[in-house]
């Protein structure tokens, strides 16, 4: 038993990969819907 595998690092890497994947999805959605959302907020501000 000279080498005891550590699994804490593996869990951290998995969480990091999930975070990166979620970030990519959010960026893609904002890129596609950003102008539409901006127009909605502009219209709301102009109506007040």
C-alpha positions in Angstrom: 0.0 0.0 0.0 2.6 2.5 -1.0 0.3 4.3 -3.4 -3.2 5.2 -2.3 -5.2 6.7 -5.1 -6.8 10.1 -4.4 -10.2 10.7 -5.9 -10.8 14.3 -4.7 -9.0 15.7 -7.7 -11.2 13.7 -10.1 -14.4 15.1 -8.6 -13.0 18.6 -8.9 -12.1 18.1 -12.6 -15.7 16.7 -13.3 -17.2 19.8 -11.6 -14.9 22.0 -13.7 -15.9 20.3 -16.9 -19.6 20.7 -16.1 -19.1 24.3 -15.3 -17.3 24.9 -18.6 -20.1 23.1 -20.5 -22.8 25.1 -18.8 -20.9 28.3 -19.5 -20.6 27.5 -23.2 -24.3 26.8 -23.4 -25.2 30.1 -21.7 -22.8 32.1 -23.9 -24.3 30.4 -27.0 -27.9 31.2 -25.9 -27.0 34.8 -25.1 -25.3 35.2 -28.4 -28.4 34.0 -30.3 -31.0 35.8 -28.1 -29.0 38.8 -27.0 -30.3 41.2 -29.6 -33.9 40.1 -29.1 -33.6 40.6 -25.3 -32.0 44.0 -25.9 -34.9 45.1 -28.1 -37.4 44.0 -25.5 -35.8 46.0 -22.8 -35.4 49.0 -25.1 -39.1 48.9 -25.9 -40.0 48.6 -22.2 -37.9 51.6 -21.3 -39.3 53.7 -24.2 -42.9 53.0 -23.1 -42.3 54.4 -19.6 
